[in-house]
Amino acid sequence: MGEAKRRKTALGDKYGQEARLFPWLPISKSQGEQFVKLTTKGAWIGIGLLVVWWLTVRFVGPTFGWWQIN
């Protein structure tokens, strides 16, 4: 008996299914990796937008005189 057949008989219905991240959470490992990639990309987009906002407030704002409230 080969290793694949032995594994198939040992796992039964779970053979060929993807492993879960946690047994009590219905999310597979690949879905967890996709979530991490998505949130990492979102964080970098947020950091970039924050830098653009800061540069706008820091340099463009004073040129229009927003800092002088008299």
PyMOL commands that set and color helices and strands:
alter all, ss='L'
color gray80, all
select helices_A, chain A and resi 3-14+29-63
alter helices_A, ss='H'
color red, helices_A
select strands_A, chain A and resi 20-22+25-28
alter strands_A, ss='S'
color yellow, strands_A
deselect
rebuild
show_as cartoon
